[in-house]
Amino acid sequence: MEQQQPGGQDGTDSLTVDQLAARAGVTVRTVRFYSTRGLLPPPTIGPRRVGRYGPAHLSRLALIEELQNQGMTLSAIERYLRRLPEDTDPHDLAIHRAMVASWMPDTVDEATREVLERRVGRELTGEDLERLTAMGVLETTDDPARFLVDPALLHLGVRLLDMPLSQETILAAREAMLEHARAAARELSRLFKDEVWQPYRARETDPEQVERMKSLSAHMQPMVVQALMTAFQRSLKEELRGAFPNARSPQSSD
């Protein structure tokens, strides 16, 4: 049998705890701590009783990092993760992370092709780099060997490279999601302003209370993102079932 390389693209658990920690940018101790708290699913036990980790663990670690960046405590993160649907896969987790990260101040990293490949755990061809640039994940610089990288979208963009979709289709889907996301954000912001913020301001003049309300609005953002993503995932699955009533679910087992 051919031995699978760490971080294989078939979605299987093939990373040791050390490889998982290196790919996620955390320590082995952190991985084990999160596991004891129930933030990470248990590893697959391989030969010689060695635990193996995969895409779902990587995606969870990335989502935990973004939620921590939002100022959420571990207890709040536990509640957030428990509310995710049971069939949430690595793709869905990557989308959650990108949505949560969108609330953060814009951050852009600069990296070489070698650094990018190390971060995503695979080689990137010239065509891959062109597609990632078209998706807005990368930007070219004056130095052809260096790129500006959107860290919130990097792993999601790389996963899209393996999907049988044309670049035009991916870009059209991205524009459709952005358009509807903007509309939802505008409506939710209007509701919060009209139904919560304005009435509160009319009753409260204490500056400390006003700051508390601002803090509340900031901490509500990840919860709003989760609600939107859960509703979107369920709606999308219903639409796909309606469009392809006889198709078998990709997650169905034999």
N, C-alpha and C positions, 0 to 999 in steps of 0.2 A: 504494500500500500504506500502511496506517495505521502510523504510527511508534509503536513500543512505548515506554511510559514506563518510566523506571528503576524497578527493583524490581517489575516486573509480576507479577501473581498466576498467570500461566500456567506458572511454573516455568522459563522460559527465562533464559539468561544475558543480562542487560540492564544490568548495573551497570559503570561504569568503575572503575578501580582506586581513584580518589579517592572515589567514592560508596561502594564496598565498605568502604574504610577508615573512612569517616565512620559508616556503619551499624554496623560492628563495634566502633567505639570504639578503633581502633588507628591507627597511622601507616601511610602508604603504604610507608615503608621496611620496616616490620614485615611487611606483606603480601608484599613482594618477597623478604624474607629467608626467610620460611616457604616460599615457592614454591621457592627454590633448595635448601632442605633436603628438599623432597618432601612437606612437611606439607599442602600445598594442591595440588589438581589444576591443570593448566594452564588458562588461560582460553580461552574460545572466541574465535577471531580474527574480528572483524567487518570492516565497511568501513574502508578506509584503514589496515588492519592494526592496528586498535585492539582490545586485549584486553577481553573482556566477561566479567563474573562473575555468579554467580547464587546461588540458595538453598543449593546444596551447599557453596559457599565460605563463606557466612555461617555455616552450621551447623558447619562444621569449625573456623572461627575461634572460635566460642563454646565448642566442646568443648575446644579447645586451652587456652583461658583457664581453664576449670574444672580441667583436669588440672594446669596450672601452679599454680593455687590449692591443689592438693593437695600441692604440693612436688615434683612430678615434673620431672626434667630433660628437655631437648629430646630427648636420645637415648632416654629412656624413653617419651616421648610418640610418637616415631617408631615404636618397637616396638609401642606400643599401637595406633596407627592402622594399621600394616601387618597386624595380626591381625584387623581388621574384615573382615567378608565383602565381596567385591567389589561385591555388589549393594546395599550399604548406601546408602540414599537420604537426602535431607535430613530426612524425618520420623524415620527411625531414629537419625540423628545427634542430632536434637533430644531424643529420648528418652534416648539415652546421656548427653547433657549434663545432663538433669534428674536422672538416676539418680546420676551422679557428684556433682552439686551437693548431693544429699540427704545426702551424708556430711559436708558442710561445716556449720559453725555456721549457724543460721538467720539469714538476712539479709533485711531488708525495706526497700525504697526507697519514698520518697514522690514522687509525680509528678502533674502536671496532665494533663488530657486531651491538650493540645497536645504535651507532652513524650512521652507514650505513643505518640502517632501518629508522632512523629518517630523514635522508637526502633524501631517495627515497620514503618515505611515505608508506611503506609496510613491511610486515614480509619477511625475507629471510630464506629459509630452508637450511639445509646442502647441498642439491643437488644444490640449487641456487648458493651458495657460490662456489661450485666446478666448476660449469659452468662458472661463472664470472672469476674464476681463469684461466680456460682453454682459455677463450677469451682474456686474458691479461689485464682485467679490474682490477683484484686484484692480489696481491702476498702475500703468507703466510710469516709469520715471526717466529722467535724462540718462540714467545708467541702465542699459538694457538687462543687466544682471540683477537688478533690484526692483522690487515691487512694493507698492503701498497695499496693505491688506486690511480688510474689514474682519476683525477676529470673530465677530458675532455671526458672520455668514460663511466663514471659510469651510467648516466641516459640512454644512448643509450643501454648499455649492459643489464640493467634491463628490458628495453622494449623488447629486444630480447628474454628474458626468457619466455614471454607469446606467442611467435610465435610457430606454430606447425612445428618446424624444429629440426632435430637432432643436437647434438653438432658437429658431423662430418661435417654436411652440413654448419653450421655457420662458422666453422674454414676454410673449403674449400672456401667459399665465401669471407671470410676475406683475405685469401691469394691471391685470384684472384684480388680483389680490390687493395691490396697493390702492387701487381706486375704491374698492369696497371697504378696505381697512380705514382709509381716510374718512369715508362717510360715517362709519361706525364710531370712529374717534370723535368726530365733530358732534354727533348726536349725544354720545355719552358725556362729553365735556359740557354740552349745553344743559343736560339734565342735572349734572353735578352742580354747575354754577347756579342754575335757577332754583333747584329744589333743596340744595344743601348749603352752598356757600353764601348766597345772597341772604337767605333768611337768618343764617348764623351771624353774619356781619351786622344785620339790622338789630340783633339782640345783644351782641357782645362787643364791647369796646376795649376789653383788657388785651394788651399786646401779647401777653403770654398765651392767652386762649387762642388768639389768632394764629400764633405760631404752631400751636398744637393742631389746629385744623389743617394748616399747610402740611404738617408732618403726616396727618391722617391721610390726606389726599395722595401723598407720595407712596405710603405703604399700601394703599388700596390698589395701586397700579398693577402689581403682579397678580392680584386676585382677579382683577378685571380681565387681564390677559388670559388667565387660566379659564375663566368662564367663556370668553370668546373662542379660545382654541377648542375647548371641549364641545361647544355648540357647533363649531365649524366641522370638526372631525365627524360628529354624528350625522350632520346634514350631508356631508360629502359621501359618507358610506350609504346613506339612504338614496342619494341621487345615483350613485354607481349601481346599487342594486336595482333601481328602477330602469336604468339605461341598459344594464346587462343582466336581466333576470335569470338567465340560465348559466351565467358564468360562475365558476367556483371561486370562493374567496381565496386570495393568495395565502392566507394564514391557516387554511384548513389543513388538517393532517390526513394522511392516508388511512 
